[in-house]
Amino acid sequence: MGFWINLLTSRIFISVIVALVLAQAGKVLVLSVKKRRFDASLMARTGGMPSSHTAVVVALTASIYYQEGVSALAIAAGTFAVIVVHDALTLRRAVGFQSEAINKIIKKMRVDYKRKLRELLGHNFTEVLIGGLLGYIVAYAVYSL
């Protein structure tokens, strides 16, 4: 029981969970306004505004820094954050572009393929920037209370 209480009351854990929920809820809000219809299933999707991956790793890194200062763990978390953000901006974004191209080819060739590839995988710079700001603001707020 002590483990669960420690976990659920940890400001690091709270920062990460709040950043994740707010980023995913923001994604639902932004896409619902764009498409003019509410779609709660977007809570479980990747890609879009803001980047929840970035919000989570920035909240994690900032929280560890606020709790421990400059430490090996904070530097490791920062390194992890850089890798995740780089992946969101490059690799996952490229896969999204490739999925879009493949879907167009399949449609043009009229291939009988039942499942459309997901195109919204990576992020642009603005989506990552907003996710990072969100993650930092959440960690700051949690550690300021």
C-alpha angles and dihedrals in degrees: 000000000000092000093056093046091049091048097046093047095044111116089213091056092043091051093050095047094045091048091050094048094045093047093049092044089049089052091053091048095048095046093043090055092046094048094034092230133088116245115177091185087077087077088079099042130101126227129035136082119355113019106238091190089059093043090054098047093044091049089049094048095044092047093051089048092049091049101041108015118219103350140142089263092052091049091048090050090049090051090049089050092053091051093049093047092047090050092050092050098043122015100031091041091052090050088053091053091048091050090052091051093047091049090052092049092049091050094046093048091044091230113177098241114151100199124061114214116245110253102185101077111119135038140242122230095266093052090050093045093051091046090051093049090048092051092048094047091049093050091046091050093047092050093043094056 
